[in-house]
Amino acid sequence: MKLKKVLTIVLTILAILSVVVLAYVGYVFFSYARIADDFPIEITQKAKAKQVSTDQEYKITTFNIGYGSYTPDYTFFMDGGKQSKAVSKESVVKNISGVIDTTKKIDPDFALFQEVDEKATRSRGVDEVAQIKQQFTDFSSVFVTNYDSAFLLYPILDPIGKSKSGILTLSNNEIEASTRYSLPIETNFNKFFDLDRAFTVSKIPVENDKYLMLYNVHLSAYIKDQKIQKEQVHKLFDHMENEYKKGNYVVCGGDFNHDLLDSSTETFKNDTTEEYTWLQPFPKKELPENLQVAVLSELKTPVPSVRNLDKPYKKGESFVALIDGFIISDNVENISGKVIDAEFNNSDHNPVEMTFKLK
């Protein structure tokens, strides 16, 4: 009799757990939806300058801010580390303040940010978009979501939770129009963990009746399907080439999640005994002939733009690479460019800056 009672209790518990699991899987599945492709973005118009000029120097920066969670000692579970979300709300606010201070020191005319959380469990609910925009009051801005996930119960003991995050573009010249374009992503179960990849294109008037087409992009990192990777870059390449053929100027910045050097491992003397298969070479040879990756002018003492998050950061020991930077059309002159050595104090990335001129 006792055995029957125990068995009934166990079966009841298993049945309840099964219902809970199925309900959760249904919630994740049915709450998933990709954001529409090719739609206009609302612009917060605050810049005073109406247009950019040819033969004038401008400075641009790109910075993946790691949703304000990554201090130098932080490790991330998807990179082989341990943590899944920021240590505290105060830590996030402090890191975003550090990002703002670093950007203000660079003093760019245009600033591109990736992994900016609007509201997310992983960044303790801090509205990073608002925090950044409040400190750049003379800049026009556009923000689009590229990650809007259900509450993810993974990892089980410290779930990453619900996230709404995106890419933010600032310009000290008026933006006439801005559009979000979706990128191909994996359609299997991985889609629930990857971002809703996209790039934005902001049209900024030039004095000669052309446009500076300013791209902000964050390509996939943990993707295994090389076909999807190729489709992502070629959708971006094709769009940039079409704008160039219209006579416009193309400047594309962001986190390309590909090695922009011939070999980051050789340049930064990474430990070759450990495999980091996520770092693939950027397909420079597949770029249209009128587009090129902007070469850094300061390489005597090379500075990486990203660190791997399997271990706390140690200069000279951590696996590092250059995956952030710019693509420009050949009617844009690359005057100088460098990675700012912020020592990964406020993100797992360092910002990259470029000074350019429209020919």
C-alpha positions in Angstrom: 0.0 0.0 0.0 2.8 2.4 0.9 4.6 1.5 -2.3 1.5 2.3 -4.3 1.1 5.7 -2.5 4.8 6.6 -3.1 4.5 5.6 -6.8 1.4 7.7 -7.2 3.2 10.7 -5.6 6.2 10.3 -7.9 4.1 9.9 -11.0 2.0 13.0 -10.0 5.2 15.0 -9.6 6.6 13.8 -12.9 3.3 14.7 -14.6 3.3 18.2 -13.1 6.9 18.7 -14.2 6.1 17.5 -17.7 3.2 20.0 -17.9 5.4 22.8 -16.6 8.2 21.9 -19.1 5.8 21.7 -22.0 4.1 24.9 -21.0 7.5 26.7 -20.9 8.6 25.3 -24.3 5.3 26.4 -25.7 5.8 29.9 -24.2 9.3 30.2 -25.7 8.2 28.8 -29.1 5.0 30.9 -29.5 6.5 34.1 -28.2 9.3 34.0 -30.8 8.9 36.2 -33.9 11.4 37.8 -36.1 11.3 41.6 -36.6 10.1 42.6 -40.0 12.7 43.3 -42.7 13.2 46.7 -44.4 11.2 49.1 -42.2 11.8 52.8 -41.3 13.3 53.7 -37.9 12.1 56.5 -35.8 14.7 59.2 -35.5 15.4 61.3 -32.4 16.5 64.5 -34.2 18.7 66.7 -32.0 21.7 67.5 -34.2 22.1 71.1 -35.2 24.2 70.6 -38.4 22.0 70.0 -41.5 24.6 68.3 -43.8 28.2 67.0 -44.0 30.8 68.5 -46.3 33.3 67.0 -48.7 37.0 67.5 -48.0 36.3 67.9 -44.3 37.6 65.5 -41.7 35.1 63.5 -39.6 35.6 61.1 -36.8 33.6 57.9 -36.2 33.7 55.3 -33.5 32.3 51.8 -33.1 31.9 50.2 -29.7 30.2 46.9 -28.7 29.5 47.7 -25.1 28.6 44.2 -24.0 25.3 45.4 -22.4 27.3 46.9 -19.6 27.9 43.6 -17.9 31.5 42.8 -18.7 34.2 44.0 -16.2 37.8 42.6 -16.8 37.2 39.8 -14.3 33.9 38.7 -15.9 33.5 35.4 -17.7 30.5 34.3 -19.9 29.0 30.8 -19.9 28.6 30.7 -23.8 32.3 31.4 -24.1 33.4 28.7 -21.6 33.1 30.9 -18.6 30.7 30.9 -15.7 28.5 34.0 -15.5 25.3 34.8 -17.4 24.3 38.2 -16.2 25.8 41.4 -14.7 27.0 41.3 -11.1 24.7 44.1 -10.1 22.6 47.1 -11.3 25.3 49.4 -10.0 27.9 47.6 -11.9 25.9 48.1 -15.2 25.4 51.8 -14.6 29.1 52.2 -13.8 30.1 50.3 -17.0 27.8 52.4 -19.2 29.1 55.6 -17.6 32.6 54.3 -18.5 31.6 53.7 -22.1 30.1 57.2 -22.2 33.3 58.8 -20.8 35.5 56.8 -23.2 33.4 57.9 -26.2 33.4 61.5 -25.1 37.2 61.5 -24.9 37.3 60.3 -28.5 34.9 63.1 -29.4 33.4 61.5 -32.5 31.0 63.1 -35.0 29.3 59.7 -35.4 29.1 56.9 -32.8 27.9 53.3 -33.4 27.1 51.1 -30.4 26.2 47.4 -30.4 24.7 45.2 -27.6 22.8 48.1 -26.0 20.1 46.8 -23.6 16.9 48.6 -23.3 15.4 46.3 -20.8 17.0 42.9 -19.9 17.4 40.5 -17.0 21.1 40.1 -17.9 21.8 43.8 -17.4 19.6 44.1 -14.3 16.9 46.1 -16.0 19.0 49.2 -16.7 17.8 51.3 -19.7 21.2 51.7 -21.4 19.8 53.4 -24.5 18.3 56.2 -22.3 21.5 56.5 -20.3 23.7 57.0 -23.4 21.3 59.3 -25.2 21.0 61.6 -22.2 24.7 62.2 -22.3 24.8 63.1 -26.1 22.2 65.8 -26.2 23.3 67.4 -29.4 23.3 64.2 -31.4 20.5 62.7 -33.5 20.0 59.0 -32.8 18.4 55.9 -34.0 17.9 52.7 -32.1 16.6 49.3 -33.3 16.0 46.0 -31.5 18.0 43.0 -32.7 17.3 40.8 -29.7 13.9 40.4 -28.1 13.8 37.1 -26.3 11.4 35.3 -24.0 12.6 34.5 -20.5 15.4 31.9 -21.2 15.8 29.4 -18.3 19.4 28.8 -19.3 21.8 28.1 -17.6 19.4 26.5 -15.2 21.1 27.7 -12.0 21.5 31.3 -13.1 19.2 31.9 -16.1 20.0 34.7 -18.5 16.3 35.6 -18.5 14.4 38.0 -20.8 16.2 40.5 -23.1 15.4 43.4 -25.2 18.6 44.8 -26.8 19.8 46.5 -30.0 22.1 48.7 -31.9 22.3 52.5 -31.4 23.6 55.1 -33.9 24.5 58.7 -32.9 25.2 61.5 -35.4 26.0 65.2 -34.8 24.5 65.8 -38.3 20.8 65.5 -39.0 19.7 62.0 -40.2 17.2 62.3 -43.0 16.0 58.7 -42.8 17.0 55.4 -41.3 16.1 51.8 -42.1 16.4 48.5 -40.4 17.3 45.4 -42.6 17.1 41.9 -41.2 19.9 39.5 -41.8 19.6 35.7 -42.4 19.9 33.6 -39.2 19.7 29.9 -38.4 16.2 28.6 -38.4 16.8 25.6 -36.1 16.7 25.7 -32.2 19.7 28.0 -32.2 17.5 30.9 -33.3 16.2 31.2 -29.7 19.7 31.9 -28.4 21.1 34.0 -31.3 20.2 37.7 -31.9 17.6 38.8 -34.4 20.5 39.9 -36.6 20.1 43.2 -38.5 21.9 46.2 -39.8 20.7 49.8 -39.9 21.4 52.4 -42.7 21.1 56.1 -41.8 21.0 58.6 -44.6 22.9 61.8 -43.9 22.8 64.6 -46.5 26.0 65.8 -48.1 26.5 69.3 -49.5 26.8 67.9 -53.1 23.3 66.4 -53.0 24.6 62.9 -52.3 24.3 61.0 -49.1 26.6 59.6 -46.5 25.1 56.1 -45.9 26.0 55.2 -42.4 25.7 51.5 -41.5 25.7 49.9 -38.1 26.0 46.1 -38.0 26.5 43.2 -35.6 27.0 39.9 -37.4 26.6 36.5 -35.8 29.2 34.9 -33.6 28.0 31.5 -32.4 26.6 30.4 -35.7 27.6 27.0 -37.1 26.0 27.1 -40.5 28.6 28.7 -42.8 26.0 29.2 -45.5 24.1 31.5 -43.2 27.3 33.4 -42.4 27.9 33.9 -46.1 24.3 35.0 -46.7 24.7 37.6 -43.9 27.8 39.3 -45.3 26.5 39.2 -48.9 23.2 40.9 -48.0 25.3 43.6 -46.4 27.8 43.8 -49.3 25.0 44.0 -51.9 23.3 46.8 -50.1 26.4 48.8 -49.7 27.4 48.3 -53.4 24.0 49.5 -54.6 24.3 52.7 -52.5 27.8 53.3 -53.9 26.5 52.9 -57.5 23.9 55.6 -56.8 26.9 57.9 -56.1 26.6 57.9 -52.3 29.3 57.5 -49.7 29.4 54.3 -47.7 30.8 54.0 -44.2 29.9 50.7 -42.3 31.0 50.2 -38.8 30.3 47.5 -36.2 31.1 44.1 -34.7 31.8 41.8 -37.7 32.5 38.8 -35.5 35.2 37.8 -38.0 39.0 38.3 -37.9 39.7 41.6 -39.7 43.4 41.0 -39.6 45.3 38.4 -41.7 45.7 36.6 -38.4 44.8 38.0 -35.0 46.5 35.0 -33.4 49.8 35.8 -34.9 49.5 39.6 -34.4 48.6 39.3 -30.7 50.6 36.1 -30.1 47.6 34.1 -28.8 48.1 30.7 -27.2 47.6 28.2 -30.0 47.2 25.2 -27.8 43.5 26.2 -27.2 40.9 26.2 -30.0 38.7 29.2 -30.5 36.7 28.1 -33.5 34.3 31.1 -33.5 37.0 33.3 -34.9 36.8 33.0 -38.7 38.6 35.2 -41.3 36.6 38.0 -42.7 35.8 37.4 -46.4 37.7 40.4 -47.8 38.1 38.9 -51.2 34.3 38.7 -51.6 33.9 42.4 -51.1 32.8 44.3 -54.2 35.8 46.0 -55.8 34.7 49.5 -54.7 34.5 48.5 -51.0 37.3 47.7 -48.6 38.0 47.1 -44.9 39.5 50.3 -43.5 43.1 49.6 -42.6 44.3 50.7 -39.1 47.1 53.3 -39.3 48.5 52.5 -35.9 49.8 48.9 -35.8 53.3 49.4 -34.3 51.7 48.5 -31.0 48.6 46.5 -32.0 45.6 46.8 -29.7 42.8 44.1 -29.9 39.1 45.0 -30.1 37.8 41.9 -28.3 38.7 39.4 -25.6 37.4 35.9 -25.2 35.3 35.5 -22.1 36.3 32.0 -20.9 38.7 33.5 -18.3 39.2 36.9 -16.6 41.2 39.3 -18.7 45.0 39.2 -18.4 47.0 41.3 -20.8 49.3 39.1 -22.8 47.6 35.9 -21.7 43.9 36.2 -22.8 42.8 35.2 -26.2 42.2 38.5 -28.1 41.4 39.5 -31.7 40.4 42.4 -34.0 36.8 41.9 -35.1 35.4 45.5 -34.8 36.1 48.1 -37.4 34.9 49.7 -40.6 34.2 49.1 -44.3 34.3 52.1 -46.6 33.7 52.8 -50.3 36.5 54.1 -52.5 35.0 57.6 -52.5 35.8 57.8 -48.8 39.4 58.6 -47.7 40.6 56.7 -44.6 42.9 59.3 -43.0 43.7 57.3 -39.8 42.3 54.6 -37.6 43.1 52.8 -34.4 41.7 50.7 -31.6 41.5 52.6 -28.3 43.1 50.7 -25.5 40.4 50.9 -22.9 41.9 47.7 -21.4 38.4 46.1 -21.5 37.5 48.0 -18.3 33.8 48.4 -19.2 33.2 45.8 -21.9 34.6 42.7 -23.5 35.4 45.0 -26.5 37.6 48.1 -27.0 36.2 50.9 -29.2 37.7 51.5 -32.7 37.9 55.0 -34.2 38.5 56.2 -37.7 39.0 59.7 -39.2 37.8 60.0 -42.7 37.0 62.4 -45.5 34.4 62.4 -48.2 36.1 62.9 -51.6 
